[in-house]
Amino acid sequence: MSPAAPADSTLPGLAVHYLGEYLAKIEAAIAPLSDEQLWWRPAESASAIGNLLLHLTGNLSQWVLAGLGGRPYARRRGEEFAARVGAPKAELLAALAATVAACRETAAALSPAELSRARPIQGYEVDGSRALFHAVEHMSYHTGQIVLLAKALGAALDFYPQHRGE
């Protein structure tokens, strides 16, 4: 999976691009894993991949779909991390993929006025640009965690084959 250049270098355009790229990396990372492996924790205080999928779905829904898009959403953040077993991989991935698709549509439709307008999200007063940037960097952060956990569980991943041997 080599990175393609974003078609649009505005903040919404970059968000659309990178949200899609991170979802593809998550899909590749968890494809070889079983439902049971999705709920493995390397330590009691750590999150499982299943928790991170729930968390990304919740965070993106709260920050982008509700915060920027105005859609109603009642988040239960504590439950995202408390789960020790849960939905199967296909269901978790489908929920995240649908959320990311809706976030990409929402981001693409944001006007300069919406990007500069302040609004409360999760107890913070942020403008649209800050909220969108946060959502993308947050997904990046947890994508890296998911990839690391998948590799620890035996997934063989090579996102940048063009750099082999460098």
C-alpha positions, 0 to 999 in steps of 0.5 A: 500500500503506497501512499497516493498524493491527496487530490485536494491539499485543503484541510478537508481534502487532506482529511478525506484522503487520510481518513481513507488511508488509515481505514485501509491500513486498519482493514489490512492489519486486522484481516488475518486476525480472528475475532478472539485475537481482536480482544487480546490485550498485551497487559490489563491496562492496555486496550485491545484492537476491538476496544480501539475500533469501538473508540475510533467509531465513537470519537469520529462520530462525536467529533466529526459527525456530531460536532462538525456535521450536526448529527445527533450522537450519544457517546458512551466513551467508557464502554469503548474501553471497558469491553473485554469481549464484544462484537465480531471483527466483521461487525466492528469493521463495518461500523468503523467503515460506515463512520469513516465514509460518513466523516469523509462526506462531512469533511468534504462538505465543510465550508470555510465558514464552518471550519472557522466557527467555534463550537463545543465538542466533548467539553472543549471549545474548538473551531471546525479546523481544530476539530477536523485536525484532531479527528484525523490525528487521533485516527492516525495515532490509534491506527499505529496502535492497531498495526502494532498489536496486529504485528504482535499477533503475527500479522505480516504487514508491509505498507511501503514495499517501495522502501524495501532495502533502503 
